[in-house]
Amino acid sequence: MKITQKYSHLNGEEYLIVHHNDLYLEVINIIESIDGSSFLTKRSKEKTMPGKMLYSPIDLNKAFNKKFGSMGWKESRYQYFITTDQDILPELITLPYPEQKGFLISKGIKEPISSYKQTDFVKDQIAVEIQFDKYAFVAFDLFVKHLLFYSGGIINVGIEVLPTKKMQSQMSSGVAYYEGEVYNVLRHGRNNPPVPLLILGIEP
């Protein structure tokens, strides 16, 4: 695979180059080591392109999982308690997970709700998400998941890897693509989401 486009949000790429250039190069090398042409294995059943051979998201994800895993990148889970009280939220998110429940109880919340989020790969406070899925999953990554991990002190920057429109046109309908998702980020303004990100557009 090759990286043909990239967008640095809130100096995400600049942070990587200055503080983690070795890991940034590692991510690039992993992407470039994947032979995308070998994953044109899914036969379409869609009415608009019956029988056409498409790129398989499942097989692509397996290949990326294997490569990142072999380099020590691991799935990470961030646990937290939920509140809808804006007055106590700023203090809540600064507390370690084991202390959050007691804090909420002390504020009169009788049954605090626990939740968690997972991200594909984390190493030295860098998160990488590989997305060959539907639009909603990418929006969740960019505007919820990376932000939660960032505000929780788990990561300092998030990397989102997406197919370009050129590649997406050879995949099942509904798959998110780089150009569309960067457009969505730009529409929200220069400081939203408030987390440093690097969005990479890849294709075979």
N, C-alpha and C positions, 0 to 999 in steps of 0.2 A: 504494500500500500504506500501511497505517497501523500504527503501533506501539501495541498495546493492552495489552501486559504487559512488565514488565522486572524482572530480578533482579540486584542488585549483589552480587558475591561478593568478599570481602576489599577492600571499598571501591573496586571497579573503576569504578563510575560517578562516585564522588566524585573519584577521581584525574583522570578525564577532564575534569570540570567545572573543577577547579582549574588543571590544567596544560595541557590541550588542548581548551578549550571550543569553539574555532573548528572543530577537526576533528570533535569530537563532533556539533556542529550540522551539519557537512558530511555525516556518515554518516546522520543523521536525514533531511536533505533528499534525499539519494540514495534512501533507502528510500521516502519519501513521493512521489518523482517517478515511481515505477514504477506503471503502471496495471494492477493485478493482474487486473481483470476481463477484460482482453484476452488472458489466457493460459489461459482455460478451453477449451483446444483439444485435449485428449487424450481420445479415445473409449475407454472402458474395455472390456477383453476379459475381465475377471475374472467368475467365475461369480456372485459376490454382487451385482454391479452391471453387468450386460452392457449396453453401448451408452450408458452414462451419460457425460456430458461432465465431465472432470476437469481440474484444474490441471496443466499440463505442467512438471515439474521442469527438463527440458532447456531449454525456452524461457525459463523464469524465470531460470535461471542465466545464459543468454546476455545477457538484459537487464541483470542486475546487473553482469556482467563488463564490458559496454560502458559503463555509467554510472560505475562505480568507475575503470575504466581512463581514461576521459576526464577524471577529476579527479586523475590522477597517482598513484593507488594501484596498486602493482605486486606481482606474485607474488614471494615470497621463498623461498629455499632455505637451510636450515641443515644444514651438513655436520659430522659428528662421527665419532670412532672409538669402538668399543664395548668395554666390559670388564664382566666379571661379578665382578671383585674389588672388594669393598666398601671395602677399605682404601685403594686408590689412586683410586677413583672421584671423591671430593671434589676432589682435586688435578687430575685429568684434565679435568674439565668447566670448570675456570677457564682452561685453556690455549687459545690460538688453534688452529684446525684444523691448520695446517701443522706445529705443534709436538707435536700429540697422538701421532702415529705414533712419533716418536723417543722420546717419554716412555714409551710402552708397551713398545717394544723394550728400553729401558734397564731395565725391570722384569721382563724375561725372557719377554715375549710375542713369539714369533718371527714370527707372521703376523697383525698387527692387522687387524681388520675395520672397513672404512669404511662408513658409512651416511649417509642424509640424510632430512630431512622438508621438505615444501613447505606453504606456507600461501597462501590465495587472494590476500589483499590486505594490504600493509604500507605504512605511511606514518608517519614520525616516531615509530617504535617503538610503533606501535599496529597490532595485527593484527585483521583482520575475516574471519570465515568465514561464508559463506552456505550453509546446509544445508537442502536439500529431499530428502535421501537417507535411507537406512535407519538404524535405531537405532545400529548398531555404528559408523558413521562419526562420529556426534556424540559418542559416548563416547570415541572415539579423539581427537577434537579437544580435548575438555574435560580429559581425564585424561592425555594423552600429548603431543599436538602443541603446544598453547599452553604447557604446562609446559616442554618442551624449548626452545622459542624464548625463554621467560622466563629460564630458568636459563642459557641461552647468551648472554644480554645483547642479544638481537636485538629483543625487545619489552619494554615495561613493563606492558602490559595487553592482554587479548584480548577481542574482541567476537564473540559467537556469535549469529547471526540465524536464527531458527527459525519455522516456521508454528505458529500456535496450534492447539489441538485443533479449533476451529471450521473452520479452513482445511484442516487435515489430513484431516478427514472427507470432503473433496471432492478427495482425492488417492488415488493407488494405495495399497494396503495395505502396511504396513511402514514408512511414512515416519515419521521421528521428529517429535515435537511438543514445544512449549515446556513445557507443564505437566509432562509425563512426565520430561523431561530435568532440569528444575529440581528435581523430587522426587528424582531420582537423586543430584544434587549434595548436597542437604540431608541425605540418608541417610548420606552419608560424613562428616558433621560439618562444623562451621563453618570449619575450616582446611584442608579437603581438597577439591579440589586446591590446593596452596600457590602459587597464582598469582592475581593480581587479574583478575576477569572481569566482563563485563557481558553478560547473556543477554537478548536481545530477542525477544518474541513478536509476530509480524506477521500480518496478514490483509488481504484486499482491502477 
